[in-house]
């Protein structure tokens, strides 16, 4: 199982594709390290926000989470470089992913802060100088920056860092309902170019990232998910006020439900195995959205590994033969999911 802890909705950035910064949490009411003692043991935990590094007590949260999780990674803007370095010094195994939305000019335009690119890059280089290995950066692709995605990918290779991708979504989490990719052909073409480059690498991890990016092409095309969403079964989110949520992709115009609040529960199992949990999972099973975000896609890629693996083998061979991938027919794997799941006609 995988977890995501949304530590705060406070953020120094002013991103165009996310309005969380305009809806900050009350720091006096944010979840504490003591609250997180109730977390179950998980494989991976992503610490996110807002900007997690804005919290002065983040080290206390990380200490608890490391006792509960085999791997811990923080998603950050990289804005607070010195705080990142201090945290990395205390927790050598802690991973970091810095969000960068393009090359210098484009990044600062989309993230709403002059010098944001420089700070993010300085943070990445500083972590590498410290010898930290679980370091990388990623981009949220929108109408404006898919070309820069390819340059950032090349930069990540030169720096020997991880590179993650996403496409912008609408949800309660982002406080957005107008994130729509209109230049689909251009964006899809750039995702395809990225997939071809990933398949040429010698690392299996990159090949599976190619599969994930195929899912982003499918998402942009508004197709049904390649693999089912099992949010609330294979993963969960805890929001800054302690609400345990199945995902961060819910929209109130479709549905919104919590398992309950971890602060008020006797234990996590009490929430996870409750009648309310059954209700949440039933709603997930027929959720009309076709989200493809790493928090919910990664767990099912691992669970139903034979499907991504088959695609990877076939397309790696094609890559070795100098052939490009076919994106005209994207696979849709039936593993027994409700046929209503991902049917966008319910919300269009």
C-alpha positions as CSV (number, residue, x, y, z in Angstrom):
1,X,0.0,0.0,0.0
2,X,1.1,3.6,-0.7
3,X,0.4,6.8,1.2
4,X,0.4,10.5,0.5
5,X,0.5,13.0,3.4
6,X,-0.7,16.5,2.4
7,X,1.0,18.4,5.2
8,X,-0.3,21.9,4.4
9,X,-2.2,24.0,1.8
10,X,0.2,26.9,2.4
11,X,2.5,27.6,-0.5
12,X,4.9,30.4,-1.5
13,X,4.3,29.7,-5.2
14,X,1.4,31.2,-7.3
15,X,0.9,28.4,-9.9
16,X,-1.4,28.9,-12.8
17,X,-2.6,25.3,-12.7
18,X,-3.2,25.1,-9.0
19,X,-5.1,27.5,-6.7
20,X,-4.1,25.9,-3.4
21,X,-2.0,28.9,-2.5
22,X,-5.2,31.0,-2.5
23,X,-6.9,28.6,-0.1
24,X,-4.3,28.1,2.7
25,X,-4.7,26.0,5.8
26,X,-4.7,27.4,9.3
27,X,-1.2,26.3,10.6
28,X,-2.7,25.9,14.1
29,X,-5.0,23.2,12.8
30,X,-2.7,21.2,10.6
31,X,-1.9,17.6,11.2
32,X,0.8,16.9,13.7
33,X,3.5,14.2,14.1
34,X,1.5,12.7,17.0
35,X,-1.6,12.3,14.7
36,X,0.6,10.4,12.2
37,X,1.6,7.8,14.8
38,X,-1.7,6.1,13.8
39,X,-0.5,5.6,10.2
40,X,-0.3,2.0,9.1
41,X,2.9,0.5,7.7
42,X,3.2,1.2,4.0
43,X,5.7,0.7,1.2
44,X,6.0,4.3,0.0
45,X,4.9,7.7,1.4
46,X,4.9,10.9,-0.6
47,X,4.9,14.0,1.6
48,X,3.3,16.9,-0.3
49,X,1.3,20.1,0.0
50,X,1.1,23.0,-0.7
51,X,4.7,23.4,0.1
52,X,5.8,20.9,2.8
53,X,9.0,22.9,3.6
54,X,6.9,25.8,4.8
55,X,6.2,23.8,7.9
56,X,8.7,24.4,10.7
57,X,8.0,21.0,12.3
58,X,8.4,19.0,9.1
59,X,11.4,17.0,10.5
60,X,9.1,15.8,13.3
61,X,6.6,14.5,10.7
62,X,9.3,12.9,8.6
63,X,10.7,11.1,11.6
64,X,7.3,9.4,12.4
65,X,6.6,8.6,8.7
66,X,10.0,6.9,8.3
67,X,9.0,4.5,11.1
68,X,5.9,3.7,9.1
69,X,7.2,3.6,5.5
70,X,9.9,1.8,3.7
71,X,10.5,4.8,1.4
72,X,9.7,8.5,2.0
73,X,9.8,11.2,-0.6
74,X,9.0,14.9,-0.4
75,X,7.4,16.8,-3.3
76,X,8.6,20.4,-3.2
77,X,9.0,23.6,-5.2
78,X,12.6,23.7,-4.1
79,X,11.9,27.3,-3.0
80,X,13.3,26.8,0.5
81,X,16.7,25.4,-0.5
82,X,18.4,25.7,2.9
83,X,15.5,24.0,4.7
84,X,15.7,21.1,2.1
85,X,19.5,20.7,2.7
86,X,19.0,20.7,6.5
87,X,16.3,18.0,6.2
88,X,18.4,16.0,3.8
89,X,21.3,16.1,6.3
90,X,19.2,14.7,9.1
91,X,17.5,12.0,6.9
92,X,20.0,10.7,4.4
93,X,17.5,8.3,2.8
94,X,14.8,10.9,2.3
95,X,13.9,11.4,-1.4
96,X,13.1,14.7,-3.0
97,X,11.2,15.6,-6.1
98,X,11.4,19.3,-7.2
99,X,8.5,20.6,-9.3
100,X,9.8,22.5,-12.4
101,X,7.3,23.5,-15.0
102,X,9.7,24.4,-17.9
103,X,12.9,26.2,-18.6
104,X,13.6,29.3,-16.7
105,X,11.2,31.8,-18.3
106,X,8.3,29.4,-18.7
107,X,8.7,27.9,-15.2
108,X,8.7,31.3,-13.5
109,X,5.7,32.4,-15.6
110,X,3.6,29.3,-14.7
111,X,4.7,29.1,-11.1
112,X,4.2,32.8,-10.5
113,X,7.5,33.5,-8.8
114,X,10.6,35.2,-10.3
115,X,13.7,33.1,-9.7
116,X,11.7,30.0,-9.0
117,X,13.6,28.0,-11.7
118,X,17.0,29.1,-10.2
119,X,15.9,28.1,-6.7
120,X,14.6,24.7,-7.8
121,X,17.8,24.0,-9.8
122,X,20.0,25.1,-7.0
123,X,18.1,22.8,-4.6
124,X,18.6,19.8,-7.0
125,X,22.3,20.5,-7.5
126,X,22.8,21.0,-3.8
127,X,21.2,17.6,-3.0
128,X,23.4,15.9,-5.6
129,X,26.5,17.6,-4.1
130,X,25.4,16.1,-0.8
131,X,25.5,12.7,-2.3
132,X,21.7,12.1,-2.1
133,X,20.6,9.6,-4.7
134,X,16.8,9.7,-4.5
135,X,16.6,13.0,-6.2
136,X,14.7,14.2,-9.2
137,X,12.3,16.7,-10.7
138,X,9.1,16.7,-12.6
139,X,6.7,18.7,-14.7
140,X,3.0,19.1,-14.8
141,X,2.2,19.4,-18.5
142,X,-0.4,21.9,-19.6
143,X,-1.2,23.9,-22.8
144,X,1.9,25.9,-22.3
145,X,5.0,23.7,-21.6
146,X,5.0,20.3,-23.3
147,X,8.0,21.4,-25.5
148,X,10.0,22.3,-22.4
149,X,9.2,18.9,-21.0
150,X,11.6,17.3,-23.5
151,X,14.4,19.7,-22.7
152,X,13.9,19.1,-18.9
153,X,14.0,15.3,-19.6
154,X,17.4,15.8,-21.4
155,X,18.6,17.9,-18.5
156,X,17.6,15.2,-16.0
157,X,19.6,12.6,-18.0
158,X,22.7,14.9,-18.0
159,X,22.4,15.4,-14.2
160,X,21.7,11.7,-13.6
161,X,18.4,12.5,-11.9
162,X,14.9,11.0,-11.9
163,X,12.3,12.7,-14.1
164,X,8.6,12.5,-13.5
165,X,5.6,13.8,-15.5
166,X,2.0,14.7,-14.9
167,X,-0.8,16.4,-16.8
168,X,-2.9,19.0,-15.1
169,X,-6.2,17.8,-13.5
170,X,-9.2,19.4,-11.9
171,X,-10.0,18.5,-8.3
172,X,-10.8,19.7,-4.8
173,X,-7.1,19.5,-4.1
174,X,-6.1,21.9,-6.8
175,X,-9.2,24.1,-6.4
176,X,-9.5,24.2,-10.1
177,X,-12.2,23.2,-12.6
178,X,-10.8,24.9,-15.8
179,X,-7.6,22.9,-16.3
180,X,-8.3,21.7,-19.8
181,X,-5.6,20.8,-22.5
182,X,-6.8,22.4,-25.7
183,X,-3.7,21.9,-27.9
184,X,-4.0,18.1,-27.7
185,X,-2.1,17.2,-30.8
186,X,1.0,19.1,-29.7
187,X,0.9,17.8,-26.2
188,X,0.3,14.2,-27.3
189,X,3.1,14.5,-29.9
190,X,5.5,15.6,-27.2
191,X,4.5,12.9,-24.8
192,X,5.0,10.4,-27.7
193,X,8.5,11.8,-28.2
194,X,9.2,11.4,-24.5
195,X,8.0,7.8,-24.6
196,X,10.3,7.0,-27.5
197,X,13.3,8.4,-25.7
198,X,12.5,6.6,-22.4
199,X,12.3,3.3,-24.3
200,X,15.8,3.9,-25.7
201,X,17.2,4.0,-22.2
202,X,18.9,1.0,-20.6
203,X,16.9,1.3,-17.3
204,X,13.7,-0.8,-16.9
205,X,12.3,1.9,-14.6
206,X,12.3,4.2,-17.6
207,X,10.5,1.7,-19.7
208,X,7.7,1.5,-17.2
209,X,7.7,5.3,-17.1
210,X,7.0,5.1,-20.8
211,X,3.9,3.1,-20.0
212,X,2.8,5.7,-17.5
213,X,3.2,8.4,-20.1
214,X,1.1,6.4,-22.5
215,X,-1.6,6.7,-19.8
216,X,-1.2,10.5,-19.9
217,X,-1.7,10.5,-23.6
218,X,-4.9,8.4,-23.0
219,X,-6.0,10.9,-20.3
220,X,-5.5,13.9,-22.6
221,X,-7.6,12.1,-25.2
222,X,-10.3,11.5,-22.5
223,X,-10.1,7.8,-22.9
224,X,-11.0,5.3,-20.1
225,X,-8.1,4.5,-17.8
226,X,-5.8,1.8,-19.1
227,X,-5.9,0.2,-15.6
228,X,-8.7,0.6,-13.0
229,X,-8.5,3.1,-10.2
230,X,-8.3,1.4,-6.8
231,X,-7.9,4.5,-4.8
232,X,-8.8,3.8,-1.2
233,X,-7.8,0.2,-1.5
234,X,-4.2,0.3,-2.8
235,X,-3.4,3.8,-1.6
236,X,-4.7,6.7,0.6
237,X,-4.2,10.4,1.3
238,X,-4.3,12.2,4.6
239,X,-5.1,15.9,4.2
240,X,-3.8,18.7,6.4
241,X,-6.7,18.5,8.8
242,X,-6.4,14.7,9.3
243,X,-9.1,13.5,6.9
244,X,-8.3,10.2,5.3
245,X,-9.2,10.3,1.6
246,X,-9.0,7.8,-1.2
247,X,-7.3,10.2,-3.6
248,X,-6.7,13.8,-4.4
249,X,-8.6,13.7,-7.7
250,X,-12.2,14.0,-6.3
251,X,-14.4,16.7,-7.6
252,X,-17.5,17.7,-5.5
253,X,-19.6,17.9,-8.7
254,X,-19.0,14.2,-9.0
255,X,-18.6,13.0,-5.4
256,X,-16.4,13.6,-2.4
257,X,-16.1,11.3,0.6
258,X,-13.7,10.7,3.5
259,X,-13.0,7.6,5.4
260,X,-13.1,9.7,8.5
261,X,-10.6,11.7,10.5
262,X,-7.5,10.0,11.8
263,X,-7.4,12.3,14.8
264,X,-10.8,11.2,16.0
265,X,-10.3,7.4,15.3
266,X,-9.0,4.9,17.8
267,X,-6.8,3.5,15.1
268,X,-6.3,3.6,11.3
269,X,-7.8,0.1,11.0
270,X,-11.0,1.5,12.5
271,X,-11.3,3.8,9.6
272,X,-10.0,1.5,6.9
273,X,-12.3,-1.4,7.7
274,X,-15.5,0.6,8.5
275,X,-18.9,0.7,6.8
276,X,-17.9,4.2,5.6
277,X,-14.8,2.7,4.0
278,X,-17.1,0.3,2.1
279,X,-19.1,3.3,0.9
280,X,-16.0,5.1,-0.3
281,X,-14.7,2.1,-2.2
282,X,-18.1,1.6,-3.9
283,X,-17.9,5.2,-5.1
284,X,-14.4,4.8,-6.4
285,X,-15.5,1.6,-8.3
286,X,-17.9,3.7,-10.4
287,X,-16.1,7.0,-10.3
288,X,-16.7,8.7,-13.7
289,X,-13.3,10.5,-13.8
290,X,-10.4,9.2,-15.9
291,X,-7.6,10.6,-13.8
292,X,-4.1,9.3,-14.4
293,X,-2.0,10.6,-11.6
294,X,1.0,8.8,-10.1
295,X,-0.6,8.4,-6.7
296,X,-3.3,6.1,-8.0
297,X,-1.7,4.8,-11.2
298,X,1.5,3.5,-9.7
299,X,-0.1,1.1,-7.2
300,X,-2.3,-0.6,-9.9
301,X,0.6,-0.8,-12.3
302,X,2.4,-2.8,-9.6
303,X,-0.6,-4.9,-8.7
304,X,-1.5,-5.8,-12.3
305,X,2.2,-5.9,-13.4
306,X,1.6,-8.4,-16.2
307,X,-0.2,-5.8,-18.3
308,X,2.4,-3.1,-18.2
309,X,5.2,-5.7,-18.4
310,X,3.8,-7.1,-21.7
311,X,3.5,-3.6,-23.2
312,X,7.0,-2.8,-22.1
313,X,8.5,-6.0,-23.6
314,X,6.8,-5.5,-26.9
315,X,7.6,-1.9,-27.2
316,X,11.2,-2.2,-26.0
317,X,11.8,-4.7,-28.8
318,X,10.3,-2.3,-31.3
319,X,12.6,0.5,-29.9
320,X,15.6,-1.7,-30.4
321,X,14.5,-2.3,-34.0
322,X,14.3,1.4,-34.5
323,X,10.5,1.4,-34.6
324,X,8.3,4.1,-33.0
325,X,5.5,3.2,-30.6
326,X,1.9,3.1,-31.9
327,X,-0.4,5.5,-30.0
328,X,-3.4,5.0,-32.2
329,X,-4.6,2.0,-30.3
330,X,-4.0,2.4,-26.5
331,X,-4.7,-0.8,-24.5
332,X,-7.6,-0.9,-22.0
333,X,-7.1,-3.7,-19.6
334,X,-10.1,-5.5,-18.1
335,X,-9.3,-6.9,-14.7
336,X,-12.9,-7.1,-13.5
337,X,-13.5,-3.4,-12.8
338,X,-17.0,-1.8,-12.9
339,X,-17.7,-0.7,-16.5
340,X,-19.0,2.6,-15.2
341,X,-15.6,3.6,-13.9
342,X,-14.0,6.3,-16.0
343,X,-17.1,6.9,-18.1
344,X,-16.7,10.6,-18.7
345,X,-20.2,10.8,-20.1
346,X,-21.4,11.0,-16.5
347,X,-19.8,14.4,-16.0
348,X,-19.6,16.0,-19.4
